[in-house]
Amino acid sequence: MTFRVILAWLTVGIVLVAAVYWLETIAQPSSRRVVDVDVPELPGRVWLVIGAYLLATFTVGAILMRRRSSDTIPSRRPALKWLAAALAATVVGGQAALVFAEPWAVAFLAPAAILPTLLVMTYLIRRLGTKVNWPLLSVALVAGTFLAPTVALLLTPLVMFGLLLAPGAPQATFLVAFAPLIVFFSVATPLAEEAAKQVGVVMLRARIRSATDAFMVGAVTGAGFAIVEDFLYISANLQAVDWPVVVAIRALSHLIHPLLAGLISLQAYGLIRSGSRAGARDRLLRTYVVAVVLHGLWNLPWAIIYQIRPLWDPLGGILDREQADLGANLLLALVTALVYLPLVFAMWKALVAGLEQLKVPVYASAQEEREALFASSWRHPVTRLTTFVARQARMAALADRPAGDFAPSPVVKPTPLRAAVVPKKTDDHASFRRRFAAWVLDFSVVFALPAGLVLFLRISWRPDVAWWLPLALAVLLVIGSAVFLIVARRSVGKALLGLRIADSRGMEVGRGRLVVRELLAKPLAAFWAGAGLIWAAWDPKRQGWHDLLAGTLVVEVFLVEQRLQDQPGHAKSRQIRSG
């Protein structure tokens, strides 16, 4: 780090401070909305834009499921320049709309949230120079858009409660009590979000075939998460004074989320593929800790500013609310130049080093390899981070090669139980129509049957039937269906239609996995208006989100048994032929 670099950072900081001061004092009217810690109420048009984006993402993901891997991307990069120009035009146009025509500012919300991700993803694809597995990345995008934010929202309060109630960590309890915003944004949120962004790798663990695919799945999942987060952050600060700083900081975060999620996904893939389980687990844990620390450093300045800003008001009338908001935004602009830009610079160098090691380059000497992978010093934190990322990426990429400690563990072929086998043809998977019919039957048994019985009693001869009777019948039927599901390992509707649940290896699904599928994965799939259940209509293996999360398949027993009987040497086929 040279003196000129420090001087350049200070210059950028002064320019940002001057720009924010001009926006606060000149461009912004006096009647300014006060930004509280609570999330403000968003206009209906903002929710319309967010809903349209979610629907478009789901539709595009479904369309991309039908595409094949494209050819290698050309080396030229005209799209990067156009995307950067479009992002700059979005910042300028959004600022002008907020100052002169505020209702039209919503039109710039989607470009401000999406264009940075397109810029980063285009760079990643062109830098890797590999084929694009569109079906794989479409599932990752949908998982990052819908499931990762939902899982993060569920995990973050649990982490906060865990810190507050930690018996052996009084310091954490003290921080939660007296600095909740700092702990929430810098500790609980990174812990929860970095874990939630791995939902894409969990869903696609049986379909990932290389380290590059694992990194791209994690990166695309993080990108989808970043877009949703941007929609919420930018729309909550949709004011002329906040627009340039918030959009700039959120655009920079689109490098943080894909990189950190991709690195953790790489180590998760290495854990699955590597024969050295202990070393792979250690690398995964170290990478997760580094990702949480970097994420926490990214959130820390913002958290500190908004934690101490309420303390500025009661200073004997020295600062009023507008002056306090002005100071917060000026300080945030300065922090952007002095903290965020160096952090993004370090992340960019780490990203370039990691992408290079995914290609597993061959070094001319051992000394050159040590300098690229192990040269580090606490006095040069950027170099230390770069070599750490390069080392972890290379070790994960070497898991693809059957040599040394990185040889893949031997796969034991399981013995199929009953009719649950790995489907070799698409026809063996249960069609969406049969699965939908099974859902209808399950719903009818649990809800429609009690309702119909009560309606019959009211109409026929017992109009004064008690209100609790249908509820009691529904509860009994739910308990009965749950017992049937645990014993038979399939629901009533699936049993009536000849469907069976199998795991990804072909064995009959275990009861533990079945409980995870029904109680955890299926509610997540049904949370977004049943989008995760409908996903099975066009998935190649007819798997919904809950099947991908739990690692299960739904097969038609008749088709599987018929194909087994047609195989030479099968017991049933011999009996048929002898008879």
Buried (B, 14 or more C-beta within 10 A) or exposed (E): EEEEEEEEBEEBBEEBBEBBBEBBEEBBEEEBEEBEEEEBEBEEBBEEBBEEBBEEBBEEBBEBBEEEEEEEBEEEBEBBEEBEEBBEEBBEBBBBBBBEEEEEBBBBBBBBBBBBBBBBBBBBBBBBEBBBBBBBBBBBBBBBBBBBBBBBEEBBEEBBEBBBEEEEBEEBBEBBEEBBBBBBBBBBBBBBBBBBBBBBBBBBBBBBEBBBBBBBBBBBBBBBBBBBBBBBBBBBBBBBBBBBBBBBBBBBBBBBBBBBBBBBBBBBBBBBBBBBEEBBBEBBEEBBEBBBEBBBBBBBBBBBBBBBBEEBEEEEEEBEEBEBBBBBBBBBBBBBBBBBBBBBBBBBBBBBBBBBBBBEEEEEEEEEBEEBBEEBEEEEEBBBBBBBBBBBBBBBBBBBEEEEEBBEEEEEEBEBEEBBBBBEEEEBBBBBEBBBBBBEBBEBBBBEBBEEBBEEBEEEEEEEBEEEBBEEBBEEBEEEBBEBBEEEBBBBBBBBBBBBBBBBBBBBBEEEBBBBBBEEBBEBBBBBEEBBBBBBBBBEBBBBBBBBBBBBBBBBBEBBBEBBBEEEEBEEBEEEEEE
